[in-house]
Amino acid sequence: MKPRTTIASLVAVASITMVLSGCGTAGVSNNAEETDGAVTQVEGAPSWCGTKEISFALLDGFGGNSWRLVTTASGKEEAEKCPSVTKFTYADGQGSTSKASSDIKSMVSSGVDAMVVFPDAGKAVLPALTAAYKAGVVTVPYRVDPGGEAGVNYDKWIGDDFANDGTNWGNWIKTNIPAGGNVLFLGGPAGNSQSTDEYDAMVKVLGDDYTFIGETPFQPTNWDPTLTQTLLTADIAKYDKIDVIVSDFGPTLVSSLPLFEKSGRSIPAVVASDGNSLSCFWEDNKDANPDFELMTVATGNDNVRLAVQYAIAKATGGTLPTEDTFKGPIFEDSVSGEPNGVQCDKDLPGDVYLSAEMDGEVQAELGK
């Protein structure tokens, strides 16, 4: 696989502004559903693309990794489907709560009409989101719950149904390791709602025949490969039997899984979110590790597309999406091959997510 940098120029800079091509309003067709007024649609565009021209902003609390790079590009790609979006602006909070809040306020001051925000800092940025909403900007946080209430603090929160992922993982474990066993869950930062929701869903599916080992509800890795390796080293030394590893950001496991072979043990079954690096690692190591089966769910880059659709529909007068929560589907299953077998493309970089709507070849060009 070709190496590349994980933090590309698109994400590394504080903000990017560009004028989108194809601006202007085409023919209009009326729809029954209403937003803030009569619903309209640009002819030939998606139903969520109304005729009112707007400027649109996409903001990250932290944009500095490959997953965010692909997600940001996916959000821009979605916005480009609507000719009524005449200006696109991006801002990266760079992991700073104060900068993320300042970015939101700056977008309001610049006159942006609608914004989609990844509120990494959660409730800490709620005051800035609320101020934007009260200033009349269509404000749509997504994926991370910022607290507050739709219609009071923002227009809509477009979440990811992480419990759906946990249910899918639990069902796979129960089917493929039916006699019960030890489950090691490596999650994100301590206390994060994503990993907690996934754990709660798995517990409901698995019942008492399965034991979650290590720290519960999950071992906090911060989705960092180095910390993951440190934790897994200790887990391998402590537990003689690990039947399945769960990771809600699968690519962080890749550098750690060889620890099993160094300890004279087969890599156990892995259920995770997808990534080309993980899939290709499985392809390269499955023959030497008889217990190493792999099941993944979509890693969720396209959550941003639903949020973009909602914000643009609300601001332009288009039809609001019927869904308000992203449900990531099962992507790979090395056992059943349904809906896909393991999808490794060695001609692409490891930090590509083949479950995403954006083509892998396009993703591969983002970091150059």
N, C-alpha and C positions, 0 to 999 in steps of 0.2 A: 504494500500500500504506500502511496506517495505521502510523505510528510508535509505538513503545512502548519502555519502558526494558528493557534486557537483564538487569538484576539486580533481581528482584522481591523482595517482602518475605519470601516463603517461603525464599529462599536467603540473603538478606542477614543474617538473624538467626542467632545462634549455635546455637540449638536450638529445636525446636518439639515440643510434646507434645500429643497429642490422644487421646481415647477413641473408638474406632471403634464405630459403631452395629451393631446386629444381633448382639450378643454372646450367648454361651451355646451349648450343644451341642444339635444336633438329633439325628435318628435316626442310628444308626451302622451301617455295612456293613463287613464284613471284606474285606481284600485279601490276596493271597498274599505280596507282597513285604514284607520287614521292614526297619525302620530300627533304632532302639534297643530296640524291643519289638514287640508285636503292632501291625500296621498297622490303623488305623481311618480312617473318613472321615465327615465331617459330611454328612448327607443333603442333596442338592441343591447342594452346594459342589463345587469341583474335587477331583480325587482326591488332590492334594497337601495338602489341608486336613484334617488329623486332628482328633480331638476334645479333645485336651489344650489348655486355655486358656493363652495365653502373652502376654507383652509383647514387642514387636518394635521394633528400632531400625534406621534407615538413616543411614549416615554418609558424608559427602563429605570428601575432603582439601581440595578447593577447589570451592565451589558457585556461584561468582560469574559465571555466564554463562547465556545463554538455553538452550544445550544441556543444561546441568545442571538448569535449572529444569524443563524438560520431562521429563528423566529422573527427577528426584526425584518429580515428580507421578505419573509412570508407576509408580514403585515403590510409592508410597502407594496408588494405584488398584488395583494387583495385590494388595497386602496386604488391602485391603478386601473382596476376594472370599472371604476366609476368616473366618467368624464367630468362630473360636477365637482370633483375634488381638484382644485386648481393649484394647490400648494401643499406640499408634504414637509413636515419638520420632525426631526428625531432628536432626542436628548437622552444622555446616559448619566444617571445619578452617581455612577462610579462607586457604588457601595456606601455612599454617604447619605444619611437620612436628611441632613440639612440641605445638601445639594439637590436631592430628589425633590424636596419640598420647594426649593427655590426654582427649580426647573418648571414645576407646575405653575407657580405664580408668574414666571416669566412668559410662559405660553399665553396665559390670560392677558397679560399686559400687551403682548404683541398682537392681540386681536384674533387669535385662533378661534374657530367656530366649534370644533369638536376635538376631543382628545381621548386616546386609549392609554391607560397607565398600568404598568406592571408594578404594583405597590409592594416591593420587596420588604420594606420596613413595616408593613402591616398598618396597625392603628396609628403609628407615629406620623404617617402622612395623611391621615384622615382630615385634619384641619385644612390642609392645602387643597385636598379634593373637594371638601365642602365649600371652600371659598370660590373655587372654580365653578362649581355647580350653581352657587348663588349669584355668580356674576353672569350667568346665562350661557356658559359654555357647556355643550353636551359632554358629559364626563362619564367615562366607562372604565372602571378598574376591572382587571381580569386576573384569573388564576389564583392569586393570593388574596384572601379575604381581608379587606381593610377595616372590618367592623362597620358600624354605621348602618344606614338603612336607605334603600332605593327610594327616590322621591323626596328625601330629606337631605342626604349628604352627597348624592350622585344620582345619575339617571338609572344605571343598572350595573350590577356586578355580574360578569360572565365567568363563572367558575368552571373548574374541571371536576368531573365526578370521580374523585380519587377512590371513593368506596367501590366504584365499578371495577377499577383496576384490582383492588384487594380481593374482590369477589372472584374475578377471573383467575387470579393467582391461586386463591384457595381452592377453587374447583379443580384446577389442573393438578395441584398437589394431592388432593384427595383421590383423583382418578389414577394418577401415576405412582403414588406412594400410598397405596390403600391401607396398609397395615399400621399407619401412624409413624411418627418419627420426630426427630429434632429439627426445628426450623430456626435458622439464624437470619434475623431481619436487620439489614444495614440500611438505615434511612438517612435523612438529611440533617439539618441543624436541630439541636435539642428543642423540643417543644413545637416544631413546625406542624401545622395542621394537616398538610398533605400526608406525611408519613403516619401520623396518628389515625387519620381516617382509613388509610389502607390497612393498618394493623387491626383496627376494630372490625373491619369487614372480614378480614381473614379469620379472626377468632370466631366469628359467627358461623363461618362455613366449616371450619376444621373441627371445632369441638374439643373434647377432652383427650382424644387419641393422639394429639400432636402437642409437643412441648416447645414453647418459644424459649430458646436458650440465649444467654447473654443478657444485656440490659433490655428491659421492656418499658414501653411498647416497642422500642427499636434502639439499636446502637447508633448514636449520632456520629455521622462521618463528615458532615458539612458538604457532602457530595464531592469530597476532595480525595483524589487517588492516594496521596501520601498518607493521610490519616486512615483511610480504609486499609491500607497495607499494614499499618501499625496495629490496628484493632484485630484484623484477621490473623495476624501472626500470633497474637495472644489467644485468640479463640481456638486456633488449631492446637496450640499447646495445652489448652485447658480441657477441650472436649474431644474425646476419642471418637465420637459419633456425631457427624453433622450430615443430615440427610438431604437438606435443601437450603440453599441460600436465596434470600429475597433481597433485591436491590431496586429502589425506585429511581435510580439513575445508573443503569447497567454498565455503561462504559467505564465508570470509576472502578469497576472490579477487575478490569483486564490485567493490570500490572500486578494484582494480588493473587490471582488464581494459581499461578505456578508454585505458590507456597505449598500447596497440597502435594504436588509431585516431589518437591524437595523434602517433604516429610514422609515420603513413601506411601502416600495415600492418593486414591483417585479423587479428582475434582468431583464434588457432588452435583446433583441437579441444581440448576439456576433458573429462577423466574425473576424477570426484571423488565425494565423499559428497554427499548431497542437502541442500537447504535451499530454502525458498520464495524467498528473495532471489536465489539463483543461477538458479533456474528462470525467474523473472520477468525477470531481466536478459537471459537468453537470448531470451526471447520478444520483448523490446523491441529487441534488437540483432542478431538473426539475419539480417535482410534486408540490412543494411549490411555484413555480415561473412561472405562466402561460405565461408570455411574453418571457421566457428564451428559445429561439431557438439558435442553434449553427451550424455554418458552418466554416470549416477550409480548408486551403490549406496546402500542404506539406511544412514543415518548412525549407527544402532546404539543409539538410546534404549532399545529393548526388551531389550537385554542385561540390564538391571536386573530385568526381569520373571522371567527364568529364574533369576537368583540369589535373588530373593525366594521363588520357588516352592520352591527347594531348601532354603533355610533354614527356611521355615515347615513344610515336610514333615518335616524332620529333628526339629524341636522339638515339633510337635504330634502326631506319629505317623502322618502321612499317607504316601502313596506318593511315593517320590523320583522326580523327572523322569528319563526315560530319556536325555535329552541333558544333557551337562555343558559344552557349548561353544555359544555363539551364532554362527550363520552368517547374516550380513547378505545379503539377496538383491539382485539387480540391481533397481533401481527405475525408472529412466527411460532411454530411448534415442531420441534425436531422429532417428536414421537408420532403424532397424527399427520403432520404435514398440512394441517388445516388451520387457518385459511391459506397459509404458506408454509413451506419448509423454511429452514434457516436461509436468510438472504444475505450472502456475503458477496461483495463486489470488490475484488482486490485491485481493480483499476482505479478505485476511488479512495480518497483519504479515509482514515478511521473515524474522523469526527464528522461523518455524514449520517443522516437519519433517514433511512430508506422508507420508513413509514410515513414520512411527511408528504404532503401534496406536492411540494416543490421537488422538481426532478433532481436526482443525485448529482448529475453532471453540472447543473446550475449551482447547487450547493458547493460543489468542489471549487468553483471559480470565485466564491465569495471571499476567500482568505488570501487571494493573490494580489 
